[in-house]
Amino acid sequence: MAGVLDGIRVLEFSQIVAAPVAGVNLSDFGADVIKVEPPGGEQTRNTGAVVPHEGKGFQALNRGKRSLVVDLRDPRGQAMIHRLIPQTDVVLINYRFGVSNRMGIDYDTLRAIRPDLIYWQNTGFGEQGPEAYRAGSDVVAQAYSGLMVNDAKTDEDGAPDLISIPIADIASGFAAAMGVGMALFHREKTGEGQYLSTSLLRTSLFLQAGVVMREPVTDSVLRDQMLAEIEESLAAGNSYDSLLAIRKRRGGLRVAFRLYYGGYRAKDGAVVLGALTKTNRDKMRDVIGFPEEDSDQPDYDSMDPANIERAHEWKRRFRARFLERTVAEWVRAFDAAGVPVSAVRNPEVLSDDPQVEADGMMWDMEHSVTGPQRVVGPAVQMSATPTRVQRAAPALGEHTLEILAGAGVSPAEIAALCECGVLVAR
């Protein structure tokens, strides 16, 4: 059975993560996604690569696509793209804001060729305002938006450390795929194309909406006092660590909650509990042998300093208790009680995990350069229009000839442009 986007063609002008994530999701839904790369390839091809141009990070986010190599700095390369637009439904781009205009692939230029085109662009800070033309990247968005301080990680020098996955990029890519699907639905009903935009900043705010939002009653008790204390500390010349310490201390009302929702070291590793309901917390208390802890009683005041201190004491007791057993012993005990639990795993082992295997989360593919591989499959499953991995990630320029020939470009013209470096074909 064909995917829901079978017959939809996407041109992806992309780099790094956000647009590749959008493209790989659209491919999984059945779209023909053409990744447009510069001569030499998209730069992440060689990030951590053992085989030149074929880094695992690149392959993971560009599977299911075809590769077209065009020099967009050359007007002849831009002309090749313009010849593809009549057969293109969607354009994805996450170049720095303003670059698309210089390369002749901006929305106004392309929709003049195809008026019902759907065009998505991702930027760092948005397309209006004083920061719009600043360069952006995931780690910068983490810092600007507060994601980084909310995560409260520091390196060995006490400097701010990044969240280890490019979370703003990934979320922006998923949002883009959702938006493109909605725009295609709108076009099906009205015949009208449209322009879509996301930004790393906008997505980062959405990811922490409850922290960023304003609500006067709660803010007067929690937010405003914390920010005043932070401002005073920084004005006094204190370090970044002091900012984190104030946030942590002001977040003391969550200590009791985190007794049952977080991680503990065991004899031989670590386990994480996710007990959110009172029923699950009661079961967790029974398993670890502390039924008298009562932080979820109706009259419990999580802001009472005495209760905060008691919660810290319970945390110390819980930590000592967890060190008495192995990870496997704790997982068996909590599983038997029906408490959400997991050992803390290394991601490198998950490709062969029995649960991952049983639910079909990995797909076996054959890459034209590196050979057999197992890739993470679609994030969504559908019964009537199944999602699927269409192909392994493309080698550099692997599909240049077939894509342009399919658009009516003559073999002689393709050969001439390859000869002068405007095109690259494998």
C-alpha positions as semicolon CSV with decimal commas, in nm:
position;residue;x (nm);y (nm);z (nm)
1;M;0,000;0,000;0,000
2;A;0,121;0,350;-0,083
3;G;0,199;0,606;0,184
4;V;-0,039;0,895;0,241
5;L;0,200;1,135;0,063
6;D;0,264;0,910;-0,235
7;G;0,294;1,134;-0,544
8;I;0,407;1,440;-0,346
9;R;0,750;1,573;-0,443
10;V;0,963;1,766;-0,196
11;L;1,278;1,970;-0,262
12;E;1,484;1,993;0,053
13;F;1,750;2,265;0,075
14;S;1,891;2,162;0,407
15;Q;2,178;2,139;0,646
16;I;2,246;2,000;0,993
17;V;1,919;1,880;1,158
18;A;1,592;2,077;1,138
19;A;1,511;2,048;0,767
20;P;1,657;1,696;0,738
21;V;1,422;1,586;1,020
22;A;1,127;1,742;0,836
23;G;1,231;1,572;0,513
24;V;1,288;1,227;0,658
25;N;0,943;1,235;0,818
26;L;0,775;1,337;0,491
27;S;0,965;1,059;0,315
28;D;0,838;0,807;0,571
29;F;0,483;0,915;0,482
30;G;0,553;0,837;0,116
31;A;0,678;1,163;-0,035
32;D;0,959;1,171;-0,292
33;V;1,212;1,387;-0,107
34;I;1,502;1,527;-0,310
35;K;1,787;1,657;-0,099
36;V;1,963;1,940;-0,283
37;E;2,330;1,954;-0,185
38;P;2,622;2,178;-0,282
39;P;2,929;2,036;-0,458
40;G;3,122;1,855;-0,187
41;G;2,798;1,764;-0,013
42;E;2,614;1,884;0,294
43;Q;2,875;1,943;0,563
44;T;2,740;1,690;0,813
45;R;2,821;1,410;0,569
46;N;3,172;1,420;0,711
47;T;3,089;1,479;1,077
48;G;3,218;1,173;1,261
49;A;3,253;0,989;0,930
50;V;3,463;0,674;0,904
51;V;3,376;0,640;0,533
52;P;3,418;0,979;0,356
53;H;3,085;1,158;0,300
54;E;2,893;0,885;0,486
55;G;2,879;0,976;0,856
56;K;2,616;0,788;1,057
57;G;2,454;1,111;1,176
58;F;2,401;1,224;0,819
59;Q;2,270;0,886;0,709
60;A;2,023;0,865;0,997
61;L;1,850;1,193;0,908
62;N;1,866;1,159;0,530
63;R;1,750;0,804;0,468
64;G;1,460;0,771;0,225
65;K;1,576;1,066;0,012
66;R;1,741;1,116;-0,325
67;S;2,052;1,332;-0,366
68;L;2,081;1,609;-0,626
69;V;2,405;1,807;-0,627
70;V;2,377;2,159;-0,768
71;D;2,593;2,468;-0,721
72;L;2,331;2,728;-0,628
73;R;2,587;3,008;-0,636
74;D;2,592;2,967;-1,014
75;P;2,295;3,107;-1,211
76;R;2,298;2,791;-1,423
77;G;2,246;2,586;-1,108
78;Q;1,959;2,808;-1,001
79;A;1,806;2,762;-1,346
80;M;1,817;2,383;-1,300
81;I;1,620;2,417;-0,976
82;H;1,365;2,643;-1,143
83;R;1,307;2,374;-1,406
84;L;1,216;2,129;-1,127
85;I;0,965;2,356;-0,953
86;P;0,665;2,286;-1,182
87;Q;0,680;1,923;-1,064
88;T;0,748;2,015;-0,700
89;D;0,479;2,033;-0,432
90;V;0,682;2,132;-0,125
91;V;1,006;2,318;-0,060
92;L;1,191;2,283;0,270
93;I;1,476;2,517;0,360
94;N;1,672;2,596;0,675
95;Y;1,950;2,815;0,543
96;R;2,026;3,133;0,732
97;F;1,748;3,389;0,690
98;G;1,806;3,586;0,368
99;V;2,029;3,328;0,194
100;S;1,741;3,188;-0,011
101;N;1,692;3,528;-0,180
102;R;2,057;3,542;-0,286
103;M;2,034;3,192;-0,432
104;G;1,713;3,252;-0,623
105;I;1,513;2,995;-0,425
106;D;1,305;3,228;-0,205
107;Y;0,929;3,184;-0,178
108;D;0,831;3,471;-0,407
109;T;1,063;3,355;-0,685
110;L;0,948;2,993;-0,669
111;R;0,576;3,054;-0,630
112;A;0,590;3,268;-0,946
113;I;0,678;2,941;-1,120
114;R;0,425;2,729;-0,925
115;P;0,156;2,937;-0,750
116;D;0,022;2,651;-0,532
117;L;0,369;2,571;-0,392
118;I;0,399;2,495;-0,020
119;Y;0,719;2,648;0,115
120;W;0,860;2,603;0,466
121;Q;1,153;2,792;0,612
122;N;1,318;2,751;0,950
123;T;1,527;3,028;1,107
124;G;1,711;3,079;1,431
125;F;1,514;3,365;1,584
126;G;1,213;3,421;1,358
127;E;1,163;3,648;1,058
128;Q;1,075;3,975;1,229
129;G;1,230;4,174;1,509
130;P;1,581;4,287;1,606
131;E;1,728;3,934;1,614
132;A;1,585;3,805;1,286
133;Y;1,905;3,820;1,081
134;R;2,133;3,677;1,347
135;A;2,293;3,340;1,283
136;G;2,130;3,064;1,484
137;S;2,201;2,705;1,582
138;D;2,052;2,462;1,829
139;V;2,296;2,535;2,111
140;V;2,246;2,910;2,066
141;A;1,869;2,860;2,080
142;Q;1,912;2,653;2,396
143;A;2,098;2,942;2,557
144;Y;1,875;3,227;2,435
145;S;1,547;3,052;2,517
146;G;1,643;2,932;2,866
147;L;1,638;2,563;2,774
148;M;2,002;2,541;2,879
149;V;1,958;2,693;3,223
150;N;1,639;2,493;3,272
151;D;1,842;2,176;3,212
152;A;2,106;2,304;3,460
153;K;2,406;2,116;3,320
154;T;2,763;2,241;3,351
155;D;3,093;2,113;3,217
156;E;3,411;2,040;3,412
157;D;3,491;2,412;3,425
158;G;3,148;2,510;3,557
159;A;3,048;2,662;3,223
160;P;2,700;2,607;3,075
161;D;2,670;2,274;2,898
162;L;2,431;2,190;2,617
163;I;2,147;1,943;2,615
164;S;2,312;1,648;2,445
165;I;2,064;1,613;2,157
166;P;1,974;1,907;1,928
167;I;1,629;1,926;2,078
168;A;1,519;2,259;1,926
169;D;1,627;2,143;1,580
170;I;1,448;1,809;1,611
171;A;1,126;1,961;1,745
172;S;1,131;2,222;1,467
173;G;1,164;1,946;1,209
174;F;0,868;1,756;1,351
175;A;0,663;2,076;1,365
176;A;0,750;2,143;1,001
177;A;0,636;1,798;0,890
178;M;0,307;1,851;1,075
179;G;0,265;2,195;0,919
180;V;0,337;2,068;0,568
181;G;0,076;1,796;0,614
182;M;-0,181;2,056;0,718
183;A;-0,085;2,281;0,426
184;L;-0,127;1,993;0,181
185;F;-0,470;1,921;0,331
186;H;-0,561;2,289;0,289
187;R;-0,438;2,284;-0,072
188;E;-0,645;1,974;-0,143
189;K;-0,957;2,161;-0,029
190;T;-0,884;2,504;-0,181
191;G;-0,608;2,468;-0,442
192;E;-0,408;2,728;-0,248
193;G;-0,040;2,698;-0,157
194;Q;0,118;2,887;0,131
195;Y;0,430;2,988;0,320
196;L;0,515;2,820;0,652
197;S;0,779;2,921;0,902
198;T;0,925;2,792;1,224
199;S;1,220;2,907;1,430
200;L;1,446;2,743;1,683
201;L;1,346;3,010;1,934
202;R;0,973;2,958;1,884
203;T;1,007;2,581;1,919
204;S;1,226;2,615;2,227
205;L;0,963;2,831;2,395
206;F;0,694;2,574;2,314
207;L;0,904;2,298;2,471
208;Q;0,905;2,480;2,805
209;A;0,572;2,660;2,777
210;G;0,480;2,615;3,143
211;V;0,802;2,784;3,255
212;V;0,793;3,070;3,004
213;M;0,425;3,160;3,042
214;R;0,314;3,435;3,281
215;E;0,045;3,391;3,545
216;P;0,039;3,665;3,809
217;V;-0,059;3,468;4,121
218;T;0,193;3,187;4,078
219;D;0,461;3,423;3,945
220;S;0,442;3,648;4,252
221;V;0,517;3,351;4,476
222;L;0,776;3,167;4,267
223;R;0,907;3,336;3,952
224;D;0,946;3,698;4,062
225;Q;1,128;3,624;4,387
226;M;1,365;3,380;4,216
227;L;1,453;3,625;3,937
228;A;1,514;3,906;4,186
229;E;1,752;3,684;4,382
230;I;1,934;3,579;4,065
231;E;1,971;3,939;3,948
232;E;2,113;4,040;4,286
233;S;2,358;3,750;4,288
234;L;2,488;3,817;3,937
235;A;2,517;4,190;4,009
236;A;2,738;4,098;4,304
237;G;2,976;3,919;4,067
238;N;2,879;3,562;4,152
239;S;2,929;3,280;3,904
240;Y;2,694;3,096;3,671
241;D;2,683;2,819;3,932
242;S;2,517;3,060;4,174
243;L;2,236;3,116;3,925
244;L;2,177;2,741;3,902
245;A;2,193;2,703;4,278
246;I;1,925;2,967;4,328
247;R;1,699;2,802;4,071
248;K;1,751;2,466;4,237
249;R;1,680;2,601;4,584
250;R;1,371;2,788;4,466
251;G;1,255;2,468;4,303
252;G;1,248;2,294;4,640
253;L;0,874;2,241;4,622
254;R;0,941;1,974;4,357
255;V;1,168;1,768;4,582
256;A;0,883;1,550;4,711
257;F;0,756;1,495;4,357
258;R;1,101;1,390;4,240
259;L;1,117;1,119;4,507
260;Y;0,901;0,913;4,274
261;Y;0,987;1,062;3,937
262;G;1,358;1,044;3,868
263;G;1,671;0,833;3,891
264;Y;1,861;0,641;4,160
265;R;2,196;0,465;4,162
266;A;2,183;0,092;4,229
267;K;2,461;-0,155;4,307
268;D;2,560;-0,194;3,943
269;G;2,411;0,098;3,750
270;A;2,104;0,317;3,771
271;V;1,726;0,294;3,753
272;V;1,461;0,553;3,677
273;L;1,110;0,557;3,825
274;G;0,810;0,732;3,671
275;A;0,545;0,704;3,942
276;L;0,300;0,989;3,874
277;T;-0,025;0,866;4,030
278;K;-0,089;0,809;4,402
279;T;-0,153;0,444;4,327
280;N;0,190;0,408;4,170
281;R;0,358;0,604;4,449
282;D;0,196;0,381;4,711
283;K;0,323;0,073;4,528
284;M;0,671;0,225;4,505
285;R;0,668;0,293;4,881
286;D;0,576;-0,068;4,946
287;V;0,853;-0,203;4,722
288;I;1,127;0,005;4,882
289;G;0,984;-0,036;5,231
290;F;0,893;0,321;5,329
291;P;0,510;0,328;5,345
292;E;0,515;0,610;5,600
293;E;0,632;0,877;5,352
294;D;0,320;1,095;5,302
295;S;0,401;1,377;5,060
296;D;0,092;1,315;4,846
297;Q;-0,163;1,360;5,122
298;P;-0,429;1,628;5,048
299;D;-0,309;1,861;5,325
300;Y;0,062;1,838;5,234
301;D;0,214;2,183;5,173
302;S;0,509;2,146;4,936
303;M;0,618;2,507;5,004
304;D;0,649;2,464;5,380
305;P;1,024;2,483;5,463
306;A;0,984;2,202;5,713
307;N;0,832;1,980;5,445
308;I;1,106;2,069;5,198
309;E;1,367;1,963;5,455
310;R;1,174;1,642;5,523
311;A;1,162;1,571;5,149
312;H;1,540;1,609;5,127
313;E;1,578;1,366;5,418
314;W;1,351;1,115;5,243
315;K;1,559;1,156;4,929
316;R;1,871;1,062;5,124
317;R;1,697;0,755;5,267
318;F;1,570;0,648;4,926
319;R;1,918;0,682;4,775
320;A;2,070;0,463;5,045
321;R;1,799;0,202;4,997
322;F;1,848;0,179;4,621
323;L;2,218;0,104;4,666
324;E;2,126;-0,221;4,843
325;R;2,011;-0,405;4,527
326;T;2,115;-0,449;4,165
327;V;1,938;-0,283;3,873
328;A;1,784;-0,614;3,764
329;E;1,648;-0,679;4,113
330;W;1,485;-0,336;4,133
331;V;1,338;-0,360;3,783
332;R;1,185;-0,702;3,862
333;A;1,039;-0,577;4,189
334;F;0,885;-0,261;4,044
335;D;0,760;-0,440;3,733
336;A;0,586;-0,696;3,953
337;A;0,416;-0,411;4,142
338;G;0,315;-0,230;3,822
339;V;0,533;0,076;3,883
340;P;0,682;0,243;3,570
341;V;1,055;0,166;3,583
342;S;1,356;0,122;3,359
343;A;1,722;0,053;3,384
344;V;1,924;0,342;3,241
345;R;2,042;0,211;2,904
346;N;2,312;0,297;2,652
347;P;2,151;0,401;2,321
348;E;2,405;0,199;2,121
349;V;2,246;-0,130;2,235
350;L;1,888;-0,046;2,139
351;S;1,912;-0,158;1,776
352;D;1,916;-0,519;1,903
353;D;1,675;-0,473;2,193
354;P;1,399;-0,742;2,197
355;Q;1,120;-0,487;2,245
356;V;1,253;-0,262;1,968
357;E;1,284;-0,565;1,743
358;A;0,938;-0,703;1,824
359;D;0,763;-0,373;1,746
360;G;0,944;-0,322;1,416
361;M;1,123;-0,003;1,514
362;M;1,440;-0,085;1,319
363;W;1,461;-0,138;0,941
364;D;1,726;-0,333;0,752
365;M;1,857;-0,144;0,449
366;E;2,139;-0,168;0,192
367;H;2,347;0,146;0,144
368;S;2,509;0,191;-0,197
369;V;2,849;0,271;-0,042
370;T;2,865;0,125;0,310
371;G;2,650;-0,185;0,256
372;P;2,401;-0,342;0,502
373;Q;2,273;-0,129;0,788
374;R;1,991;-0,109;1,042
375;V;1,818;0,226;1,067
376;V;1,558;0,369;1,303
377;G;1,222;0,355;1,129
378;P;0,927;0,596;1,110
379;A;0,810;0,772;1,425
380;V;0,444;0,713;1,330
381;Q;0,268;0,395;1,220
382;M;-0,049;0,403;1,007
383;S;-0,278;0,112;0,922
384;A;-0,437;0,223;0,592
385;T;-0,146;0,417;0,445
386;P;0,161;0,259;0,606
387;T;0,474;0,456;0,674
388;R;0,802;0,303;0,563
389;V;1,171;0,368;0,507
390;Q;1,194;0,409;0,131
391;R;1,569;0,367;0,092
392;A;1,900;0,414;0,269
393;A;2,051;0,762;0,272
394;P;2,179;0,861;-0,072
395;A;2,542;0,877;-0,171
396;L;2,655;1,222;-0,280
397;G;2,494;1,304;-0,616
398;E;2,358;0,950;-0,650
399;H;2,033;1,063;-0,815
400;T;2,137;1,378;-1,001
401;L;2,106;1,216;-1,344
402;E;1,767;1,052;-1,290
403;I;1,612;1,357;-1,127
404;L;1,716;1,602;-1,399
405;A;1,648;1,361;-1,683
406;G;1,300;1,312;-1,538
407;A;1,250;1,688;-1,562
408;G;1,341;1,689;-1,931
409;V;1,702;1,807;-1,905
410;S;1,898;1,653;-2,194
411;P;2,194;1,419;-2,132
412;A;2,421;1,661;-2,320
413;E;2,318;1,953;-2,097
414;I;2,368;1,748;-1,782
415;A;2,710;1,634;-1,902
416;A;2,818;1,990;-1,982
417;L;2,712;2,119;-1,641
418;C;2,888;1,829;-1,469
419;E;3,201;1,908;-1,667
420;C;3,211;2,267;-1,538
421;G;3,119;2,170;-1,179
422;V;2,770;2,317;-1,161
423;L;2,630;1,963;-1,120
424;V;2,780;1,656;-0,957
425;A;2,656;1,310;-1,054
426;R;2,774;0,978;-0,918
